[in-house]
Amino acid sequence: MKKYKELAEMIEKHIHMQMKNPKEALCKDVAYAMEMWNSSVVRADKEDEKFTGEEKEQLYTKMLEYAEMLLEPALSTPNEYGVYRGLYVFHIHSTMKMNLEEVQNIQKGQL
C-alpha cells in the first residue's frame, strides 16, 4: 500500500502538469487535486515517511503560488465551470496560506 507521502508526491506532479495552463487547470478541478494533496501531506505526519518542515515550507509555498495563479481565472471565467468551482479556489488559497504560515511558525519555534 502506498504511503501518504508517496501519494502527495504523485498528486503534486499531476498539479504541476495541470498548472502549465491555469485556466484549463481550473476546468480540470485542479483545486480539488490541491485539497487531496494537502490531506495527504497532513496524513503523512502520522506515518514513518513524512515531509520535513523545510520540505513542507517549500511545497506549501509552491501550492500557494499555484492557488494565486488560479484566483483571476476563477473570477474572470464565464460561469461555464460553475460558481462553486471558482469559489473553491479561494478556499484552497486560504488553506495553503494558513498551512504555510503554520509551518513557518513551527520552523521558527513559535508553535
PyMOL commands that set and color helices and strands:
alter all, ss='L'
color gray80, all
select helices_A, chain A and resi 4-18+22-27+30-44+53-76+79-81+83-107
alter helices_A, ss='H'
color red, helices_A
deselect
rebuild
show_as cartoon
